[in-house]
Amino acid sequence: MDRNDVNGFVFMTIHTEPNSPDPDPAPAPLPPPGTSMVWRYKAIYRFHDEQVGEWSDVLSVMVGG
């Protein structure tokens, strides 16, 4: 995930079920009221705890404050 901060893409988690919520224990704060920012996500398939294939396209989500 990339929350449009200075860290770029960072590891989020390994999901085994679809439609999982963002599990970050310290979620990034929402932007100030009346503003917005883009958070970006990408994924890769894992098999026996090894990455397989290519990274997905990036999914961009507009987050408003």
Secondary structure, 3 states (H helix, E strand, C coil): CECCCCCCCCCCCCCCCCCCCCCCCCCCCCCCCCCEEEEEECCCEEECCEEECCCCCCEEEEEEC
